[in-house]
Amino acid sequence: MILSVILADAYDPVDPKGNIVITWDFVSIQDVYGVMVSIHNNQLYRHIEQPGWRLSWRWHGDEVIWGATGAEATEQGDCHRIRGLVRPHCCEKRPVMVDLPPNTPYTNQVANCCRGGVLSSVMQNNRTATAAFQIVVGSYRHATYHDGTKGPALPTNFGIGVPGYSCSNATKVNATRSSVGKHRHVQALLTWQVTCSYSQFREAASPSCCVSLSSFYNSTIVSCPRCSCSCPLSPTSQQCVRESDQSGVTELLPAGDGEPFFRCTEHMCPVRVHWHVKINYREYWRVKVTITNYNLIKNYSDWNLVVQHPNLQSLTKLFSFNYQPLIQYGTLNDTGMFWGIQYYNEMLLQDGNVQTEIILKKDRGFTFSGGWAFPRRLYFDGHECVMPPPDQYPSLPNAVPETRVSSAQRLLIAASCLLSLSIFIRV
């Protein structure tokens, strides 16, 4: 019951089938057995960036990890009970495995390993959306499954070490085959699977991005709602620096990623997405999108932006970004994913921005009235952004409030018309 509630809480209408699947393929099952562990990111637009995944579980018995290839345990643990000259790689009851860096010697690599724990989303790069490593485990306890077969006891309490993700327990599935090199596969004797799902509510109590709007037909710039992510200078807000103090503070900031530390704003969001309706052509219209990083420490590597808008099915031209539609419900094409171009703007630098312009063809339902030209929903790096209230969207010049005319005013207007008419007749 608890698992079903967790999975229901993690449902994503933009990516309903998105999850991370961890597969354990046993290539040998004896007192000492070999396991190929694979981590598959099946999410369309969510990815795992540095510091990367940290796979953990709790052993059912007295298992120890004798060796590991393609990853390593963060702690060796207490191995005093193990006799012999060879020391195990890890004796922890709850081991934590981390990926190796890209410069790892080839002799300690397996296929799909050694990317520093980074997992791409399926849309951005399907080839780097999988990680793998191999371990040799000493098993002192075996389990009997419902089909009568015996095998290693199932571990429990799996975790992937990334905020927002919750993992199920391991279950036995039909045996698969596992890659041990570029051109070789090994048939597994036993396979376990673990499914991890994401929920933004589990990751953080408050949002991390917001949206502002503007248009060519209205001079009003609709800012992000105040306190979108937290309130300025409140006790619970993140550390921030005022614009006037920024020049002196930035010199003291540590280099690289770290705890949030960003410019003070009314919305207090690390990231702002600005949607500007720029030009109206006869058959097309043009939008400029700017993503601003207010964080003075953190860079967003391999960032992505998911936009929901009914006219995306008629996207004609795109500048400076990659784009791929996210079609999850039949032929409905109102959601798409944007991301940076490799070696150009794939990284959103600290206190920097990236921007693009898109040209869309006007379809049958096109209109500038009623806020139709603005997005329905926006996600940055998998986090849903806070939108301004619809009644504050930039309106058309002729969209003025209705003026109510009183009875006395009607009489005065009628009298004025009659007077003008009588003068015209006399002339």
Backbone hydrogen bonds, N-H to C=O, Kabsch-Sander energy under -0.5 kcal/mol:
donor,donor_aa,acceptor,acceptor_aa,energy
5,V,1,M,-1.8
6,I,2,I,-2.1
7,L,3,L,-2.5
8,A,4,S,-2.1
9,D,5,V,-2.1
10,A,6,I,-1.2
11,Y,8,A,-1.4
18,G,15,D,-1.7
20,I,196,C,-2.5
21,V,40,H,-2.4
22,I,20,I,-0.5
22,I,194,V,-3.2
23,T,21,V,-0.5
23,T,38,S,-2.8
24,W,192,W,-2.5
25,D,23,T,-0.6
25,D,36,M,-2.5
26,F,24,W,-0.6
26,F,190,L,-3.2
27,V,25,D,-0.7
27,V,34,G,-1.9
28,S,34,G,-1.1
33,Y,137,V,-2.6
35,V,135,I,-2.7
36,M,25,D,-3.0
37,V,35,V,-0.6
37,V,133,F,-3.0
38,S,23,T,-2.6
38,S,36,M,-0.5
39,I,131,A,-3.2
40,H,21,V,-3.0
40,H,38,S,-0.5
41,N,39,I,-0.6
41,N,129,A,-2.9
42,N,19,N,-2.4
42,N,40,H,-1.0
48,I,119,L,-2.6
49,E,47,H,-0.6
52,G,49,E,-2.2
53,W,117,G,-1.4
54,R,160,I,-2.8
55,L,97,M,-1.5
56,S,159,G,-2.7
57,W,95,P,-1.1
58,R,156,T,-3.0
59,W,57,W,-0.5
59,W,93,K,-2.4
64,V,138,G,-1.2
65,I,90,C,-2.7
66,W,64,V,-0.7
66,W,136,V,-2.7
67,G,136,V,-1.3
69,T,134,Q,-2.9
70,G,108,N,-1.5
72,E,98,V,-2.1
74,T,96,V,-2.5
79,C,77,G,-0.8
82,I,79,C,-1.4
83,R,81,R,-0.6
87,R,85,L,-0.5
89,H,65,I,-1.7
90,C,65,I,-2.1
91,C,76,Q,-3.8
97,M,55,L,-3.4
98,V,72,E,-2.6
99,D,53,W,-0.6
100,L,70,G,-1.0
104,T,101,P,-1.5
108,N,105,P,-1.9
109,Q,106,Y,-1.7
113,C,110,V,-1.6
114,C,70,G,-0.8
116,G,100,L,-2.3
118,V,115,R,-1.2
119,L,48,I,-2.4
120,S,128,T,-2.1
122,V,43,Q,-2.6
123,M,44,L,-1.6
125,N,121,S,-2.2
128,T,125,N,-0.8
129,A,126,N,-1.0
131,A,39,I,-2.4
132,A,112,N,-0.9
133,F,37,V,-2.2
134,Q,69,T,-2.9
135,I,35,V,-2.5
136,V,67,G,-2.5
137,V,33,Y,-2.8
137,V,135,I,-0.5
138,G,64,V,-2.7
139,S,31,D,-3.5
139,S,137,V,-0.7
143,A,151,G,-3.7
145,Y,143,A,-0.5
145,Y,149,T,-2.6
148,G,145,Y,-2.2
151,G,143,A,-1.7
153,A,141,R,-1.1
156,T,58,R,-2.2
159,G,56,S,-2.1
165,Y,162,V,-1.7
166,S,197,S,-2.3
167,C,158,F,-0.5
168,S,195,T,-2.3
170,A,155,P,-0.7
171,T,193,Q,-1.9
173,V,191,T,-2.4
178,S,186,V,-3.0
180,V,184,R,-1.8
181,G,184,R,-1.0
186,V,178,S,-2.9
188,A,176,T,-2.5
189,L,26,F,-3.5
190,L,26,F,-0.8
191,T,173,V,-0.7
192,W,24,W,-2.3
193,Q,171,T,-2.1
194,V,22,I,-2.4
196,C,20,I,-3.3
197,S,166,S,-2.4
199,S,164,G,-2.0
203,E,199,S,-1.4
204,A,200,Q,-2.0
210,C,271,V,-1.4
211,V,386,V,-2.3
212,S,273,V,-2.3
213,L,222,V,-2.5
214,S,275,W,-1.8
215,S,218,N,-0.7
216,F,277,V,-1.8
218,N,215,S,-1.0
222,V,213,L,-2.5
222,V,220,T,-0.6
223,S,221,I,-0.9
227,C,266,E,-2.5
228,S,225,P,-1.3
229,C,230,S,-0.5
229,C,267,H,-2.3
230,S,267,H,-1.1
234,S,231,C,-1.8
237,S,234,S,-1.4
239,Q,260,P,-0.6
241,V,262,F,-1.6
245,D,242,R,-0.8
246,Q,242,R,-0.8
246,Q,243,E,-0.7
248,G,245,D,-0.5
249,V,245,D,-1.5
250,T,246,Q,-2.4
252,L,249,V,-1.9
253,L,249,V,-0.6
253,L,250,T,-0.7
262,F,239,Q,-1.8
263,R,294,Y,-1.9
264,C,241,V,-2.4
271,V,208,S,-1.0
272,R,292,T,-2.2
273,V,210,C,-2.7
274,H,272,R,-0.5
274,H,290,T,-3.1
275,W,212,S,-2.5
275,W,273,V,-0.5
276,H,274,H,-0.6
276,H,288,K,-2.7
277,V,214,S,-2.2
277,V,275,W,-0.5
278,K,276,H,-0.9
278,K,286,R,-2.1
279,I,286,R,-1.1
281,Y,279,I,-0.5
281,Y,284,Y,-2.5
285,W,360,L,-2.2
286,R,279,I,-2.5
287,V,358,I,-2.6
288,K,276,H,-2.9
289,V,356,T,-2.6
290,T,274,H,-2.2
291,I,354,V,-3.1
292,T,272,R,-3.0
292,T,290,T,-0.6
293,N,352,G,-3.3
294,Y,270,P,-3.2
294,Y,292,T,-0.7
295,N,270,P,-0.7
296,L,261,F,-2.9
300,Y,348,L,-2.6
301,S,299,N,-0.8
302,D,346,E,-1.2
303,W,300,Y,-0.6
303,W,346,E,-1.0
305,L,338,F,-3.1
306,V,379,Y,-2.6
307,V,336,G,-2.7
308,Q,377,R,-2.4
309,H,307,V,-0.6
309,H,334,D,-2.7
312,L,309,H,-1.6
314,S,311,N,-1.9
315,L,312,L,-1.8
316,T,359,I,-3.0
317,K,359,I,-1.6
319,F,357,E,-1.5
322,N,339,W,-3.7
324,Q,337,M,-1.9
326,L,335,T,-3.1
327,I,325,P,-0.7
328,Q,326,L,-0.8
332,L,329,Y,-2.1
336,G,307,V,-2.4
337,M,324,Q,-2.8
338,F,305,L,-3.5
339,W,322,N,-1.5
340,G,303,W,-0.7
341,I,320,S,-0.6
344,Y,341,I,-2.1
345,N,341,I,-1.8
346,E,341,I,-0.8
348,L,300,Y,-2.7
349,L,347,M,-0.9
351,D,295,N,-1.6
352,G,349,L,-1.7
354,V,291,I,-1.9
356,T,289,V,-2.3
358,I,287,V,-2.7
359,I,317,K,-2.6
360,L,285,W,-2.7
361,K,314,S,-2.5
362,K,283,E,-2.6
366,F,363,D,-1.6
371,G,368,F,-0.7
372,W,369,S,-1.5
374,F,371,G,-1.5
376,R,308,Q,-3.0
377,R,308,Q,-1.0
379,Y,306,V,-2.5
380,F,383,H,-2.6
381,D,304,N,-2.8
381,D,379,Y,-0.5
383,H,380,F,-2.1
385,C,378,L,-2.9
386,V,209,C,-2.1
392,Q,389,P,-2.1
393,Y,390,P,-1.4
399,A,396,L,-1.9
400,V,398,N,-1.6
404,R,402,E,-0.6
410,R,406,S,-1.8
411,L,407,S,-2.0
412,L,408,A,-2.2
413,I,409,Q,-2.3
414,A,410,R,-2.5
415,A,411,L,-2.6
416,S,412,L,-2.3
417,C,413,I,-2.1
418,L,414,A,-2.4
419,L,415,A,-2.5
420,S,416,S,-2.1
421,L,417,C,-2.1
422,S,418,L,-2.4
423,I,419,L,-1.9
424,F,420,S,-1.7
425,I,421,L,-2.0
426,R,422,S,-2.1
427,V,423,I,-1.7
